[in-house]
Amino acid sequence: MKTPLDPRHKRRQKLVEELFAAEFHRQKINEGTKNILAQKHVIDEAIEKAAKEFPVNKINKIDLAILRLAVFELLVEKKQPPKVIIDEAIELAKEYGQEKSPAFINGALGNIITHEPSQI
């Protein structure tokens, strides 16, 4: 993350907010969020493999939104280098998550790139 005003960071903030809100109620969502939710099954499966001790339904909802965005970017979209995606996810966790969120997100994403390198 270069600055908090970086347009890519702002876009990711908006996506995380929409993914989080989508867990609680239906709303009008943008195309990026629709694309992520369309891959939700694949994304959640990767998250469950990476964080075996935390089933998806037990993960803090904001952490889950950040993970879904990052896993989508890592495994589906593949437009940015993994290090950039992980760094950005950690920054989002610092902004939106709890004290332990950045470490949890870093660990889960680290497991994904370690165990699924052929998909990245």
ZAFIKE-573506 format. One record per residue (C-alpha): y, x, z negated; residue number from 1. Coordinates in nm, 4 decimals. Layout:
BEGIN
         Y         X         Z  resi
         Y         X         Z   NUM
...
// end
This chain:
BEGIN
         Y         X         Z  resi
    0.0000    0.0000    0.0000     1
    0.3277    0.1545    0.1098     2
    0.5639   -0.0907   -0.0629     3
    0.5359   -0.4390   -0.2116     4
    0.7360   -0.5619    0.0884     5
    0.4920   -0.4227    0.3460     6
    0.4135   -0.7118    0.5846     7
    0.0391   -0.6413    0.5678     8
    0.0514   -0.6582    0.1881     9
    0.2511   -0.9830    0.2000    10
   -0.0068   -1.1297    0.4422    11
   -0.2896   -1.0326    0.2081    12
   -0.1053   -1.1825   -0.0905    13
   -0.0752   -1.5128    0.0962    14
   -0.4444   -1.5075    0.1905    15
   -0.5520   -1.4362   -0.1685    16
   -0.3330   -1.7198   -0.2958    17
   -0.4809   -1.9631   -0.0424    18
   -0.8384   -1.8511   -0.1092    19
   -0.7783   -1.8965   -0.4814    20
   -0.6252   -2.2417   -0.4361    21
   -0.9074   -2.3470   -0.2029    22
   -1.1504   -2.3096   -0.4957    23
   -0.9786   -2.5983   -0.6752    24
   -0.8536   -2.8441   -0.4164    25
   -0.8245   -2.9141   -0.0483    26
   -0.5014   -2.8075    0.1075    27
   -0.3535   -2.7074    0.4382    28
   -0.4611   -2.3488    0.5006    29
   -0.3670   -2.0974    0.7659    30
   -0.5945   -1.9600    1.0364    31
   -0.6686   -1.6377    0.8451    32
   -0.7948   -1.8299    0.5438    33
   -1.0021   -2.0586    0.7681    34
   -1.1644   -1.7536    0.9273    35
   -1.2560   -1.6123    0.5864    36
   -1.3915   -1.9446    0.4591    37
   -1.5965   -1.9842    0.7783    38
   -1.7791   -1.6627    0.6808    39
   -1.8017   -1.7538    0.3111    40
   -2.1833   -1.7579    0.3023    41
   -2.2136   -1.4054    0.4470    42
   -1.9273   -1.2760    0.2320    43
   -2.0648   -1.4255   -0.0900    44
   -2.4098   -1.2848   -0.0147    45
   -2.2605   -0.9355    0.0176    46
   -2.0668   -0.9840   -0.3074    47
   -2.3821   -1.0949   -0.4919    48
   -2.5700   -0.7872   -0.3687    49
   -2.2828   -0.5599   -0.4737    50
   -2.2300   -0.7153   -0.8185    51
   -2.5815   -0.8223   -0.9162    52
   -2.4927   -0.8821   -1.2802    53
   -2.2172   -1.1273   -1.1799    54
   -2.3232   -1.4328   -0.9764    55
   -2.0433   -1.5550   -0.7493    56
   -1.9994   -1.8741   -0.9520    57
   -1.9363   -1.6634   -1.2666    58
   -1.6759   -1.4272   -1.1169    59
   -1.3143   -1.4912   -1.2137    60
   -1.1698   -1.7045   -0.9304    61
   -0.8790   -1.4717   -0.8505    62
   -1.1128   -1.1706   -0.8436    63
   -1.3423   -1.3685   -0.6158    64
   -1.0549   -1.4493   -0.3791    65
   -0.9593   -1.0797   -0.3629    66
   -1.3213   -0.9783   -0.3063    67
   -1.3691   -1.2380   -0.0326    68
   -1.0639   -1.1116    0.1521    69
   -1.1685   -0.7471    0.1179    70
   -1.5316   -0.8095    0.2152    71
   -1.4146   -1.0108    0.5168    72
   -1.1916   -0.7222    0.6208    73
   -1.4709   -0.4684    0.5627    74
   -1.7678   -0.6465    0.7207    75
   -1.6260   -0.8978    0.9665    76
   -1.2771   -0.8057    1.0797    77
   -1.3149   -0.4244    1.0693    78
   -0.9546   -0.3547    1.1747    79
   -0.8607   -0.1167    0.8912    80
   -1.0378    0.1866    0.7452    81
   -1.2486    0.1006    0.4368    82
   -1.0309    0.3180    0.2104    83
   -0.7200    0.1196    0.3080    84
   -0.8945   -0.2125    0.2454    85
   -1.0262   -0.1028   -0.0944    86
   -0.6908    0.0445   -0.2017    87
   -0.5162   -0.2771   -0.1041    88
   -0.7747   -0.4906   -0.2886    89
   -0.7211   -0.2817   -0.6023    90
   -0.3445   -0.3287   -0.5746    91
   -0.3924   -0.7055   -0.5400    92
   -0.6197   -0.6995   -0.8461    93
   -0.3482   -0.5203   -1.0427    94
   -0.0958   -0.7864   -0.9373    95
   -0.3071   -1.0986   -0.9800    96
   -0.6104   -1.0097   -1.1885    97
   -0.6869   -0.9267   -1.5464    98
   -0.6953   -0.5838   -1.7076    99
   -1.0508   -0.5097   -1.5913   100
   -1.0129   -0.6641   -1.2451   101
   -0.9143   -0.3456   -1.0571   102
   -1.2187   -0.1553   -1.1862   103
   -1.4533   -0.4480   -1.1129   104
   -1.3187   -0.4892   -0.7580   105
   -1.3335   -0.1152   -0.6952   106
   -1.6939   -0.1013   -0.8157   107
   -1.8088   -0.4014   -0.6134   108
   -1.6425   -0.2806   -0.2930   109
   -1.7727    0.0723   -0.3528   110
   -2.1247   -0.0713   -0.3744   111
   -2.0738   -0.2575   -0.0487   112
   -1.9644    0.0478    0.1475   113
   -2.2426    0.2548   -0.0102   114
   -2.5222    0.0041    0.0516   115
   -2.4020   -0.1556    0.3755   116
   -2.2592    0.1426    0.5723   117
   -2.4216    0.0257    0.8967   118
   -2.2160   -0.2957    0.8820   119
   -1.8832   -0.1204    0.8277   120
// end
